[in-house]
Amino acid sequence: MKFLAVCGSGLGTSFMVEMNIQQILQELGVTGVEVSHSDLSSAAPGDADVYFLAKDIAEGGAHLGEVVVLDNIIDMDELRNKVTKVAKEKNLI
């Protein structure tokens, strides 16, 4: 299973989200999930099973596949809730 954090242009934001997803997965006891990051122009369908994108680029990333839209990329509670939901849907927990 692979999760990909995607940001608009640079890689700083997506790297922060990647680290936060890794922390949340560790807290949940989820193993076997590879988490990485990319900018939107480099991300492609098939790069991941689930893509995490900020709402301002969600439309541009709709072609990627299963997209989780983050309303606020620095809101750990929102990210925790959405990662937990995906983990349950994918039978990881």
N, CA, C and O atoms as a GROMACS GRO file, in nm:
protein
  372
    1MET      N    1   0.085  -0.117   0.000
    1MET     CA    2   0.000   0.000   0.000
    1MET      C    3   0.090   0.123   0.000
    1MET      O    4   0.191   0.128   0.070
    2LYS      N    5   0.052   0.222  -0.080
    2LYS     CA    6   0.132   0.343  -0.087
    2LYS      C    7   0.044   0.466  -0.078
    2LYS      O    8  -0.058   0.476  -0.147
    3PHE      N    9   0.084   0.561   0.007
    3PHE     CA   10   0.019   0.691   0.019
    3PHE      C   11   0.115   0.794  -0.037
    3PHE      O   12   0.236   0.785  -0.016
    4LEU      N   13   0.061   0.893  -0.108
    4LEU     CA   14   0.144   0.999  -0.164
    4LEU      C   15   0.086   1.134  -0.124
    4LEU      O   16  -0.030   1.165  -0.154
    5ALA      N   17   0.167   1.215  -0.057
    5ALA     CA   18   0.129   1.352  -0.022
    5ALA      C   19   0.172   1.442  -0.137
    5ALA      O   20   0.287   1.438  -0.180
    6VAL      N   21   0.079   1.522  -0.187
    6VAL     CA   22   0.105   1.603  -0.306
    6VAL      C   23   0.079   1.750  -0.275
    6VAL      O   24  -0.022   1.785  -0.214
    7CYS      N   25   0.173   1.836  -0.318
    7CYS     CA   26   0.152   1.980  -0.306
    7CYS      C   27   0.161   2.044  -0.442
    7CYS      O   28   0.193   1.978  -0.541
    8GLY      N   29   0.133   2.172  -0.448
    8GLY     CA   30   0.121   2.241  -0.575
    8GLY      C   31   0.248   2.258  -0.654
    8GLY      O   32   0.252   2.221  -0.772
    9SER      N   33   0.352   2.312  -0.595
    9SER     CA   34   0.470   2.341  -0.676
    9SER      C   35   0.598   2.292  -0.611
    9SER      O   36   0.674   2.215  -0.671
   10GLY      N   37   0.622   2.335  -0.490
   10GLY     CA   38   0.744   2.290  -0.422
   10GLY      C   39   0.721   2.157  -0.355
   10GLY      O   40   0.618   2.092  -0.375
   11LEU      N   41   0.816   2.116  -0.276
   11LEU     CA   42   0.803   1.988  -0.206
   11LEU      C   43   0.797   2.003  -0.055
   11LEU      O   44   0.778   1.904   0.016
   12GLY      N   45   0.813   2.124  -0.005
   12GLY     CA   46   0.814   2.144   0.140
   12GLY      C   47   0.684   2.106   0.207
   12GLY      O   48   0.684   2.036   0.308
   13THR      N   49   0.574   2.151   0.152
   13THR     CA   50   0.444   2.123   0.211
   13THR      C   51   0.413   1.974   0.206
   13THR      O   52   0.368   1.916   0.305
   14SER      N   53   0.437   1.912   0.092
   14SER     CA   54   0.406   1.770   0.080
   14SER      C   55   0.497   1.685   0.169
   14SER      O   56   0.455   1.581   0.220
   15PHE      N   57   0.620   1.729   0.189
   15PHE     CA   58   0.711   1.657   0.279
   15PHE      C   59   0.661   1.665   0.422
   15PHE      O   60   0.668   1.567   0.496
   16MET      N   61   0.609   1.782   0.463
   16MET     CA   62   0.552   1.798   0.597
   16MET      C   63   0.432   1.704   0.615
   16MET      O   64   0.420   1.637   0.717
   17VAL      N   65   0.345   1.700   0.514
   17VAL     CA   66   0.227   1.613   0.522
   17VAL      C   67   0.271   1.466   0.525
   17VAL      O   68   0.214   1.386   0.599
   18GLU      N   69   0.372   1.430   0.446
   18GLU     CA   70   0.426   1.294   0.447
   18GLU      C   71   0.471   1.255   0.588
   18GLU      O   72   0.436   1.148   0.637
   19MET      N   73   0.549   1.342   0.651
   19MET     CA   74   0.598   1.312   0.787
   19MET      C   75   0.482   1.299   0.885
   19MET      O   76   0.484   1.213   0.973
   20ASN      N   77   0.381   1.384   0.871
   20ASN     CA   78   0.266   1.377   0.961
   20ASN      C   79   0.186   1.249   0.939
   20ASN      O   80   0.138   1.189   1.035
   21ILE      N   81   0.171   1.207   0.813
   21ILE     CA   82   0.101   1.081   0.786
   21ILE      C   83   0.179   0.964   0.847
   21ILE      O   84   0.119   0.875   0.907
   22GLN      N   85   0.311   0.964   0.832
   22GLN     CA   86   0.393   0.858   0.890
   22GLN      C   87   0.375   0.852   1.042
   22GLN      O   88   0.364   0.744   1.100
   23GLN      N   89   0.371   0.968   1.106
   23GLN     CA   90   0.352   0.975   1.251
   23GLN      C   91   0.216   0.918   1.290
   23GLN      O   92   0.206   0.842   1.386
   24ILE      N   93   0.113   0.954   1.216
   24ILE     CA   94  -0.022   0.906   1.246
   24ILE      C   95  -0.031   0.755   1.226
   24ILE      O   96  -0.089   0.685   1.309
   25LEU      N   97   0.026   0.704   1.118
   25LEU     CA   98   0.025   0.560   1.094
   25LEU      C   99   0.096   0.486   1.206
   25LEU      O  100   0.052   0.380   1.250
   26GLN      N  101   0.207   0.543   1.252
   26GLN     CA  102   0.280   0.482   1.364
   26GLN      C  103   0.194   0.480   1.490
   26GLN      O  104   0.189   0.380   1.560
   27GLU      N  105   0.126   0.592   1.518
   27GLU     CA  106   0.037   0.599   1.634
   27GLU      C  107  -0.074   0.496   1.627
   27GLU      O  108  -0.115   0.440   1.728
   28LEU      N  109  -0.123   0.471   1.504
   28LEU     CA  110  -0.231   0.374   1.483
   28LEU      C  111  -0.180   0.230   1.482
   28LEU      O  112  -0.260   0.136   1.485
   29GLY      N  113  -0.049   0.213   1.477
   29GLY     CA  114   0.008   0.079   1.471
   29GLY      C  115  -0.001   0.017   1.332
   29GLY      O  116   0.005  -0.106   1.318
   30VAL      N  117  -0.016   0.100   1.230
   30VAL     CA  118  -0.028   0.052   1.092
   30VAL      C  119   0.112   0.033   1.034
   30VAL      O  120   0.195   0.123   1.042
   31THR      N  121   0.136  -0.083   0.977
   31THR     CA  122   0.264  -0.111   0.912
   31THR      C  123   0.236  -0.148   0.766
   31THR      O  124   0.122  -0.174   0.728
   32GLY      N  125   0.341  -0.152   0.687
   32GLY     CA  126   0.327  -0.194   0.549
   32GLY      C  127   0.274  -0.088   0.454
   32GLY      O  128   0.233  -0.119   0.342
   33VAL      N  129   0.275   0.038   0.499
   33VAL     CA  130   0.233   0.147   0.412
   33VAL      C  131   0.354   0.234   0.381
   33VAL      O  132   0.418   0.286   0.472
   34GLU      N  133   0.384   0.248   0.254
   34GLU     CA  134   0.492   0.337   0.212
   34GLU      C  135   0.432   0.476   0.191
   34GLU      O  136   0.331   0.492   0.123
   35VAL      N  137   0.495   0.575   0.251
   35VAL     CA  138   0.447   0.713   0.238
   35VAL      C  139   0.558   0.795   0.174
   35VAL      O  140   0.673   0.790   0.217
   36SER      N  141   0.522   0.872   0.070
   36SER     CA  142   0.619   0.960   0.006
   36SER      C  143   0.549   1.089  -0.033
   36SER      O  144   0.431   1.108  -0.003
   37HIS      N  145   0.623   1.177  -0.100
   37HIS     CA  146   0.566   1.306  -0.139
   37HIS      C  147   0.608   1.344  -0.280
   37HIS      O  148   0.706   1.293  -0.334
   38SER      N  149   0.531   1.436  -0.338
   38SER     CA  150   0.556   1.479  -0.475
   38SER      C  151   0.489   1.613  -0.499
   38SER      O  152   0.398   1.652  -0.425
   39ASP      N  153   0.535   1.683  -0.602
   39ASP     CA  154   0.459   1.799  -0.646
   39ASP      C  155   0.355   1.752  -0.747
   39ASP      O  156   0.366   1.643  -0.802
   40LEU      N  157   0.253   1.833  -0.769
   40LEU     CA  158   0.140   1.793  -0.852
   40LEU      C  159   0.181   1.759  -0.995
   40LEU      O  160   0.131   1.663  -1.053
   41SER      N  161   0.272   1.838  -1.052
   41SER     CA  162   0.309   1.813  -1.192
   41SER      C  163   0.387   1.683  -1.210
   41SER      O  164   0.390   1.628  -1.320
   42SER      N  165   0.449   1.632  -1.105
   42SER     CA  166   0.524   1.507  -1.114
   42SER      C  167   0.441   1.385  -1.077
   42SER      O  168   0.475   1.273  -1.115
   43ALA      N  169   0.332   1.405  -1.003
   43ALA     CA  170   0.248   1.292  -0.960
   43ALA      C  171   0.172   1.236  -1.079
   43ALA      O  172   0.125   1.310  -1.165
   44ALA      N  173   0.160   1.104  -1.081
   44ALA     CA  174   0.091   1.039  -1.192
   44ALA      C  175   0.001   0.927  -1.138
   44ALA      O  176   0.027   0.871  -1.032
   45PRO      N  177  -0.104   0.895  -1.213
   45PRO     CA  178  -0.186   0.781  -1.175
   45PRO      C  179  -0.099   0.656  -1.164
   45PRO      O  180  -0.011   0.634  -1.247
   46GLY      N  181  -0.122   0.577  -1.063
   46GLY     CA  182  -0.044   0.457  -1.042
   46GLY      C  183   0.076   0.476  -0.950
   46GLY      O  184   0.139   0.378  -0.909
   47ASP      N  185   0.108   0.601  -0.918
   47ASP     CA  186   0.219   0.627  -0.826
   47ASP      C  187   0.185   0.584  -0.683
   47ASP      O  188   0.274   0.553  -0.604
   48ALA      N  189   0.056   0.582  -0.651
   48ALA     CA  190   0.014   0.549  -0.514
   48ALA      C  191  -0.126   0.490  -0.517
   48ALA      O  192  -0.197   0.497  -0.617
   49ASP      N  193  -0.164   0.432  -0.404
   49ASP     CA  194  -0.300   0.384  -0.388
   49ASP      C  195  -0.394   0.496  -0.344
   49ASP      O  196  -0.511   0.500  -0.383
   50VAL      N  197  -0.340   0.588  -0.262
   50VAL     CA  198  -0.418   0.700  -0.211
   50VAL      C  199  -0.331   0.825  -0.216
   50VAL      O  200  -0.214   0.823  -0.176
   51TYR      N  201  -0.390   0.934  -0.265
   51TYR     CA  202  -0.321   1.062  -0.276
   51TYR      C  203  -0.383   1.161  -0.178
   51TYR      O  204  -0.505   1.172  -0.170
   52PHE      N  205  -0.300   1.233  -0.104
   52PHE     CA  206  -0.346   1.334  -0.010
   52PHE      C  207  -0.310   1.470  -0.067
   52PHE      O  208  -0.192   1.501  -0.085
   53LEU      N  209  -0.412   1.553  -0.097
   53LEU     CA  210  -0.392   1.682  -0.160
   53LEU      C  211  -0.465   1.792  -0.083
   53LEU      O  212  -0.571   1.768  -0.024
   54ALA      N  213  -0.409   1.911  -0.084
   54ALA     CA  214  -0.478   2.028  -0.028
   54ALA      C  215  -0.594   2.064  -0.120
   54ALA      O  216  -0.591   2.036  -0.240
   55LYS      N  217  -0.697   2.125  -0.062
   55LYS     CA  218  -0.817   2.152  -0.142
   55LYS      C  219  -0.790   2.248  -0.257
   55LYS      O  220  -0.863   2.244  -0.357
   56ASP      N  221  -0.688   2.334  -0.247
   56ASP     CA  222  -0.662   2.429  -0.355
   56ASP      C  223  -0.607   2.362  -0.481
   56ASP      O  224  -0.609   2.423  -0.588
   57ILE      N  225  -0.558   2.239  -0.471
   57ILE     CA  226  -0.508   2.168  -0.590
   57ILE      C  227  -0.586   2.040  -0.617
   57ILE      O  228  -0.550   1.962  -0.706
   58ALA      N  229  -0.693   2.019  -0.541
   58ALA     CA  230  -0.769   1.894  -0.554
   58ALA      C  231  -0.824   1.874  -0.695
   58ALA      O  232  -0.823   1.763  -0.747
   59GLU      N  233  -0.874   1.981  -0.756
   59GLU     CA  234  -0.929   1.969  -0.891
   59GLU      C  235  -0.821   1.926  -0.990
   59GLU      O  236  -0.846   1.844  -1.078
   60GLY      N  237  -0.702   1.983  -0.976
   60GLY     CA  238  -0.592   1.949  -1.064
   60GLY      C  239  -0.540   1.807  -1.044
   60GLY      O  240  -0.474   1.753  -1.132
   61GLY      N  241  -0.570   1.748  -0.929
   61GLY     CA  242  -0.524   1.613  -0.901
   61GLY      C  243  -0.632   1.507  -0.912
   61GLY      O  244  -0.609   1.391  -0.878
   62ALA      N  245  -0.749   1.546  -0.958
   62ALA     CA  246  -0.861   1.452  -0.965
   62ALA      C  247  -0.832   1.332  -1.055
   62ALA      O  248  -0.889   1.225  -1.036
   63HIS      N  249  -0.743   1.349  -1.152
   63HIS     CA  250  -0.711   1.241  -1.246
   63HIS      C  251  -0.621   1.133  -1.185
   63HIS      O  252  -0.600   1.028  -1.246
   64LEU      N  253  -0.569   1.158  -1.066
   64LEU     CA  254  -0.471   1.067  -1.008
   64LEU      C  255  -0.531   0.935  -0.962
   64LEU      O  256  -0.464   0.832  -0.969
   65GLY      N  257  -0.652   0.938  -0.916
   65GLY     CA  258  -0.714   0.817  -0.861
   65GLY      C  259  -0.785   0.850  -0.733
   65GLY      O  260  -0.859   0.948  -0.726
   66GLU      N  261  -0.764   0.769  -0.630
   66GLU     CA  262  -0.830   0.793  -0.501
   66GLU      C  263  -0.761   0.909  -0.431
   66GLU      O  264  -0.646   0.899  -0.389
   67VAL      N  265  -0.834   1.020  -0.419
   67VAL     CA  266  -0.779   1.142  -0.363
   67VAL      C  267  -0.849   1.174  -0.231
   67VAL      O  268  -0.972   1.170  -0.223
   68VAL      N  269  -0.769   1.207  -0.129
   68VAL     CA  270  -0.821   1.256  -0.003
   68VAL      C  271  -0.789   1.405   0.000
   68VAL      O  272  -0.672   1.444  -0.006
   69VAL      N  273  -0.892   1.488   0.010
   69VAL     CA  274  -0.875   1.632   0.008
   69VAL      C  275  -0.862   1.683   0.151
   69VAL      O  276  -0.945   1.655   0.238
   70LEU      N  277  -0.755   1.760   0.174
   70LEU     CA  278  -0.731   1.820   0.305
   70LEU      C  279  -0.773   1.966   0.301
   70LEU      O  280  -0.720   2.045   0.222
   71ASP      N  281  -0.868   2.003   0.386
   71ASP     CA  282  -0.913   2.141   0.392
   71ASP      C  283  -0.804   2.231   0.450
   71ASP      O  284  -0.790   2.346   0.409
   72ASN      N  285  -0.728   2.178   0.545
   72ASN     CA  286  -0.622   2.255   0.611
   72ASN      C  287  -0.503   2.161   0.632
   72ASN      O  288  -0.508   2.073   0.718
   73ILE      N  289  -0.398   2.180   0.556
   73ILE     CA  290  -0.287   2.085   0.558
   73ILE      C  291  -0.209   2.084   0.689
   73ILE      O  292  -0.133   1.990   0.714
   74ILE      N  293  -0.226   2.185   0.772
   74ILE     CA  294  -0.153   2.186   0.899
   74ILE      C  295  -0.240   2.143   1.016
   74ILE      O  296  -0.195   2.143   1.131
   75ASP      N  297  -0.365   2.106   0.989
   75ASP     CA  298  -0.457   2.061   1.093
   75ASP      C  299  -0.435   1.911   1.118
   75ASP      O  300  -0.482   1.827   1.041
   76MET      N  301  -0.363   1.880   1.225
   76MET     CA  302  -0.332   1.739   1.255
   76MET      C  303  -0.456   1.658   1.287
   76MET      O  304  -0.462   1.539   1.256
   77ASP      N  305  -0.557   1.720   1.349
   77ASP     CA  306  -0.679   1.647   1.380
   77ASP      C  307  -0.751   1.605   1.252
   77ASP      O  308  -0.799   1.492   1.242
   78GLU      N  309  -0.759   1.696   1.156
   78GLU     CA  310  -0.822   1.662   1.028
   78GLU      C  311  -0.744   1.550   0.959
   78GLU      O  312  -0.803   1.453   0.911
   79LEU      N  313  -0.612   1.564   0.954
   79LEU     CA  314  -0.530   1.462   0.890
   79LEU      C  315  -0.543   1.328   0.961
   79LEU      O  316  -0.555   1.224   0.896
   80ARG      N  317  -0.542   1.330   1.093
   80ARG     CA  318  -0.556   1.205   1.171
   80ARG      C  319  -0.689   1.138   1.138
   80ARG      O  320  -0.694   1.016   1.118
   81ASN      N  321  -0.796   1.216   1.134
   81ASN     CA  322  -0.929   1.160   1.104
   81ASN      C  323  -0.932   1.099   0.964
   81ASN      O  324  -0.988   0.991   0.945
   82LYS      N  325  -0.873   1.167   0.867
   82LYS     CA  326  -0.879   1.119   0.729
   82LYS      C  327  -0.787   1.000   0.706
   82LYS      O  328  -0.822   0.908   0.633
   83VAL      N  329  -0.670   1.000   0.768
   83VAL     CA  330  -0.580   0.885   0.756
   83VAL      C  331  -0.643   0.763   0.824
   83VAL      O  332  -0.637   0.652   0.772
   84THR      N  333  -0.703   0.784   0.940
   84THR     CA  334  -0.769   0.675   1.012
   84THR      C  335  -0.883   0.617   0.928
   84THR      O  336  -0.899   0.496   0.920
   85LYS      N  337  -0.962   0.704   0.865
   85LYS     CA  338  -1.072   0.658   0.781
   85LYS      C  339  -1.020   0.574   0.665
   85LYS      O  340  -1.074   0.467   0.637
   86VAL      N  341  -0.916   0.621   0.598
   86VAL     CA  342  -0.858   0.546   0.486
   86VAL      C  343  -0.802   0.412   0.535
   86VAL      O  344  -0.822   0.309   0.470
   87ALA      N  345  -0.734   0.414   0.648
   87ALA     CA  346  -0.676   0.291   0.703
   87ALA      C  347  -0.785   0.188   0.733
   87ALA      O  348  -0.766   0.068   0.710
   88LYS      N  349  -0.898   0.234   0.784
   88LYS     CA  350  -1.009   0.142   0.811
   88LYS      C  351  -1.069   0.091   0.682
   88LYS      O  352  -1.098  -0.028   0.669
   89GLU      N  353  -1.088   0.181   0.583
   89GLU     CA  354  -1.145   0.140   0.455
   89GLU      C  355  -1.056   0.038   0.383
   89GLU      O  356  -1.106  -0.049   0.313
   90LYS      N  357  -0.925   0.049   0.401
   90LYS     CA  358  -0.830  -0.040   0.335
   90LYS      C  359  -0.796  -0.162   0.421
   90LYS      O  360  -0.708  -0.240   0.387
   91ASN      N  361  -0.869  -0.178   0.532
   91ASN     CA  362  -0.849  -0.290   0.624
   91ASN      C  363  -0.706  -0.297   0.678
   91ASN      O  364  -0.650  -0.405   0.696
   92LEU      N  365  -0.649  -0.180   0.704
   92LEU     CA  366  -0.516  -0.175   0.763
   92LEU      C  367  -0.523  -0.175   0.915
   92LEU      O  368  -0.426  -0.209   0.982
   93ILE      N  369  -0.640  -0.138   0.968
   93ILE     CA  370  -0.663  -0.145   1.113
   93ILE      C  371  -0.801  -0.203   1.138
   93ILE      O  372  -0.842  -0.218   1.253
   0.00000   0.00000   0.00000
